[in-house]
């Protein structure tokens, strides 16, 4: 019996996902065919289905692959000595993928498909929940230490911060003149001024 080389298997799988990612971002999920993915990856249909049973499985795998450092980054942020710089660093980290050419369009497509697919929506929500929890924890600590306005509700404020980060991706996908790299400093400035501690009675 022929044995499977795990490293080669993973490399071929990654190659297929890379090819599919560009197509999903450029054409959307619905208009991308498995035949196009095969051509882009330079493989036969039979070879493709050896790795993925269908197009949906490929799309889910594309969206489900996480930065291997993500969990560590979230944990490190939550444990930082000074929560406010850690919060801003975390915002930078979460918004940074928006500068990559295919990511904003892929995020938009994920949002569309998640609306139609409860399983996909649940997959994306798990990641968002981890990020939301890390941001809320940092806000709680920053408020307790007087670094930000203590009147801000951590959970609600974390939701708004997540929405602002998401808007970087949607703007990059829908507005040709929007340059995420140029706008990220503005995002930091908006958050800094929104969060800053206010004198009592103001």
N, C-alpha and C positions, 0 to 999 in steps of 0.2 A: 504494500500500500504506500502511495506517495504521501510524504509528510508535507505539511504547509509550513513555510518559513514565516514566523510571525512578523518579522521586520519587513519582509517583502510584501506580505499581505497588507500591513498597515500603510506602507508607502504607496501601494497601488490604490488603496482606499482613499488616501489623502489626495492622490492625483485626480481621482474621479471627482471628489468633492471640490477641489480647486476649479476644475473645468465647469462643473455645474454652478458654482457660485457666480462666476462671471455671466453665465446665461440667465440665471434667475434674476440677477441685478439688472441686466440689460433688457430682458424681454418679459420678466414676470414669471410666476410659477405656471399659470394656465397656458401661456403661449410657448413655453419651453417643452420640447418633446424629448423622450428618452433617446431617439435617434440622433438628435442634435448633441446631447450629452456624450453619446458614444463617439460621434465625429470629433468633438472638441477634445475628448480624452484619448482618442486614437485607439479605441477598443471595439470589440464586437458586442452586439446585444447580449449574446450568451455570456460573455465575460462580465459585462456590467451586472447582470442579474445574479452572478456568482457572489457579488459583494452587497448588492441591495435588491430587495424583492420588487421594488417599483419606484416610480418617480417621487411619490410622497415620502418614502423612506429616505431618499437622498436629500430632500428638502429639510426634513426633520433633523437629519444628521448635520447638515450645513448649519442650521440654527442652534442645534444642541451642543456643538463643539465650543467649549469654553477656553479662555485663556488659562493655561495650566497654573499661572501665578495668581489667578483671581481670588481664590479662597484665602491665600496667604496675604494678599494685599488688603482684603477686607478685614482680616483679623488684625493685621499690623496697624491699620488705621484706628480700629477700635481701642487698641492698647497703647496708642501714642501718649506721651506725657502731656503734650499740649494739644487739646482737641481741635482748636480752630485751624491752625495750619494743616493738621491732618485731614480735616474736612475739605479744605481747598485742594489739597493734593489728591484726595479721593475724587472730587469733582473733575479735576484735570484727567485723571485716569479713566473715568467713565465716559468722558466726552471725547477723549483723544481718538478713538476709532473713526470718528466722523470725518477726519481728514483723509482717510483712505478712500480711493476712488469708488469702489463698488459698495462700500458698507452702507451709506445712507439709503441708497435705492433698495438694498436688500432688507434693511430695517423697515422701510415703508411696505415692502411686499410682505414681510412677516406680519405686520400689523393687519393688513388686509386678510391674509389667510387665517390668522388667529381668530378673527371675527367669525369665520365660517367653520372653524375646526376646534372644538373644545379641548381635544388632547393637546394640540399645538399651543393653544392659549394657556393651558395649565403648565406646559413646559416653560414657556416664556415667563409666566407669572412667578415661578419658583425662583428664577434668577433675579427678577425685579424685587421680590420680597427680601432676599438676602441683602441687596444693595440698600433698600429702604431702611431695613433694620440697622445697618451700619451707620447710615447717615443720621437716623433718629438718635442713636446712642451717642454719637459725637455731639449732636445739638444739645442733648440733655446735659452732658458733661460741660459743654461750653457755657450753657446758661447758668449752671450751678457755680461755676468759677467766675461768673461775671463778665465773661468774654463776649457774650452776645445778649440781646434783649431777652430777659427772662420771661417776658409776657408772651413769647412765641410758643405755640404748642409744638413739641418736637415731631409728632407724627404728621400733623398737617403741614408743617414747614418742610419736612422731608418729602412729602408728596409734591409740593410745589417745586422743590429743587430737582426732583426727578423729572417733573414736567418740563422744566427749563432745559435740562440736559437733553431730553427727547426732542425738544424744539430745534436744537442744533442739528440733529440728524434729519428731521423733516424739512427744515429750511435748506439744508445742503442738497436734499433730493429734489426739491421743487422750485428753488430759486436759483437760476443760473449765475447770478451775480454774488451769491452768498459764499464767502470763503470761510470755512470753519476755523482754519488756522488763524486768520485775522480776527475772528469774532470771539475766540475763547478768552482773551484777556477782558473783553467787555462782560462776558458772563461772570467772571470772577469779581469784577467791579460791582456789578449789579447785586451779587450775593453779599459781598462785603458790606455794602451800604444798607441792604435790606436787613441784615442780621445784627448790625452794630448796636451795642447797648445804648439805651437812651436815658437821659437824666430823669429822675423821678418827677412826675407831674407833667412831662412833656407829651 
